[in-house]
């Protein structure tokens, strides 16, 4: 019996929306570059091109960060925390019966699952309220005396 929790960032821009946004930005930058070139301000054209490259790189970087997933799987004897984009890139396996949940206060910090010297961070994309709710749920699933798990999948998204 397995319980699986998936945490991902809430990403409102679709790939099609990204293409439209970058196309609109490119048209605007080309119009500014054309005006600068006709006006004789040739050095401005290079900076307009550089500005578009920075815009595209930053938007693509945000989209790539939005594809990150954190998956925690609670099985009969183990807790597995996996990180990655399309597939698990890093996997940490903990003993379910010895694991404990730690939820530090403060923005930007995630939950920690500890079992002996092994430690895994989880839920960095969640708000403090969502993180506290997840900590309560995980505390009921792991540690000494935790009941056997049922088979369920649940997705958690954050803004």
N, C-alpha and C positions, 0 to 999 in steps of 0.2 A: 504494500500500500504506500502510495507516494502523494505528497502535497508539493505542488510547484507554484512558486510566486515569481512573477516577472515584473521588473521595474524598468521603465524606459522614460525618456523625456517626452513631454507632450510637444509634438512638432506640427504646427499648423500649415506650414508651407509644403505643398506637394511637389514632386519632381516636375510636373507640368507647370506649376506656378513658378518654380525656380527658373525654368527656361523663359517663361514670359517676362519675369522680373529682369533677368539678365539681358534679354533682347531689348526691353524698354530702356534699360540703363545704357546699353551700347548705342542705341539710336540717339539718346540725349547727349552722350559723350561725343559721338560723331558730329552732331549738329554744332556743338560748342567748338570742336576742333576745326570744322569747316569754316565757321565764322572767324575764328582766330587766324586761320590760314589766309582767308580772303582779305582780312584787315591787315595782314603783314606781320602778325605777331607769331612768327614761326616757333619761337621757344615754348610758347604756351601749348602747342600741339603735343609735344612730347610729355608735358605734365598731365594733359588731359588723358592721354593713353595710359600713363602710369596710374592715374587715379582710377581708371576703369579696371586695371589689373588688380589693384588693391581691393576694390569693391568685390570683384568676382572671387578673389581668393578668400576674403573674409566670409562671404555668404556660403561658399562651398565648404569652408571649415566648420561653420555652424551646422550645416546639413550633415556633415560627417559625424560631428559630436552627437547629433540627435539620433543617429543610428545605433548608438551604444545601448546595450542591454545588460542587465544584471539579472541572473536567474538563480534562485535558491531552491533546491530540491531537498525536501525532508523525507527520507526513507526510514525503514524500520530501525536501522542501526547507524546510519550516516546522515550528515548534512553536507550537501555539496553546494558551493557558491561558485558560479561561473560568470565570467566577464567576457564581452566580445561584441562585435558588430553583427556579422551575418551568422557566425558560429562561435562557439566558445573558444576564446584565445588563451584565457587563464582559468584554471580550475583549482579550487581549494576544497579538500575533503576533511571534514571534522567528525569526531565521534559524537553522535546525537545525544547520548546519555550524559556526557560530560560537558557538553556545550552550554555556554551561558550567553545571554544577550546583554550588551551594554549600549546605552543610548546617551552619548554626551550631549550636553546643551550647547546651543550656538548654531548660527547659520553655516552652511557649507560642510558640516561634518555629517557623516553617515552613521549607521548602526555598526556595531562590531559584534561578530560572533567569535567567541574564544573557546578553545578546547585544548587545555594544556598550553604548550608554547605556540600552537598554531592560532592564527588570527586572520579573519577575513572581514573586510569592510563591505557594507551593503547599504543601498538606499541613498546615495549621494545626490540623486536628482529629486528627492522628495522634499516637501516642505517640512517644517518642524512638527506640525500637527499630524501629517501623514506618517512621518517617521515614528512618532510616539505610538500611533495606532498599530503600525507594523511591528514595533517592538513588543507591544502587548500580545499580538497574535503569535509572533515567534516564540515568546516566552512560554506560551501555552503548548507549543509544539516540541520544544527542545528542553533538555536538562533532565535531572533526576525526577522520576515520577511522571514524566510526560506521557500522555495516553498514546496508544497506537494511532497512526495516521490513516485517514481515509483517502481515496483517490480523488483529487480535485486539481484543477488548474485555475489560477486566478491571475489576471493582469492588473498591475497598478501603474497608472500613468501620472506624471507630474507636469506642472506648468513650466 
